[in-house]
Amino acid sequence: MSKLMTLNVRVSGALSDFVSTNVGDDGAYENISEYVRDLIRRDKERVEGQRLAKLKAELAQAFAAPENDYESLDANMIIARNARR
């Protein structure tokens, strides 16, 4: 179950002006909370995208290896190998 978190953030100067232009009647967001939630969601998507790209690169490298580099492993061998790491 997710918990509710309250954040207090102070911004001033250029950052405050920038936020003000994005919130309210002329902005894309109704309020600052909506804006911050959207920024957090976008950052979460960015991080998840980076992780997926890394996984794809690792898989591409693994599948590009010659057939004779592969070895047959059963579940117990994999568990034992991972326990040593």
N, C-alpha and C positions, 0 to 999 in steps of 0.2 A: 504494500500500500504506500502510495506516495504521501509525503508530508507537505504541509504548507510552509513556505519560507517567505519571510518578509525581508526585503532588502531596502536599505537606505543608501542613496547615492547622491553625492554632491557634484555638480558640474558648474563651471563658471566660464565667463568669457566666451570665446569662440565655440566651445562645446555647447554651452547653454543656448547660444544663438542658433546653432545648428539644430539642436533638439526642438527648439521653439518653431522652427520652420517646417518640421515634420509632424507636428502635433497640433490639433485644433481644427478650426474651420477650413483653413487653407492647406493643412497637411494631410498626409496619407493615413494618419492614425488619430483615433478619437482622443486618446490620452497617453501619458508617458508610460504607464504600465503596459499597455498594448504594444507600444513601440519596443520596450525592453524585452518583452516576451518574444516578439518577432526576431529581434537581434539574437537572443539566446537560441531560438530554434534554428536560425540560419547558421550559427556557429556550430551547433550540434550536427547539422547536416554536413557542414564542411569537414568536421573531424571524422564523421562516419565515412564520407567520401574518400578521405585520405587513407583510412584504414582499408577500405575496399580496394583502392588502387594498389596499395602495398600487397595485399593478398593476391590480387590478380597478377602482379609482377612476379611474386614468388611462385605461383602456380605455372605461369608461362615459362619461367626458368626451369622448374621441375619437369614439365612436359617436353621441354626442348632437349633434355638430357638423353644420351644414347640408351637404347634398350638394355645394354649390358651393365649400365650403372644401377639398374633397379635390382632389388633383392626381395624375395618373398618373405613376408613377416606375418605371424599370426598375432592375435590380440595380446596374448601374454608377453610376446617379445616386444611389442610396442610399449606396453605398460612398464616393463622392466627398463627399456631404453629411456623412457621419459622420466622414470624415477631417478636415474643417474644424473640427469641434467639439472 
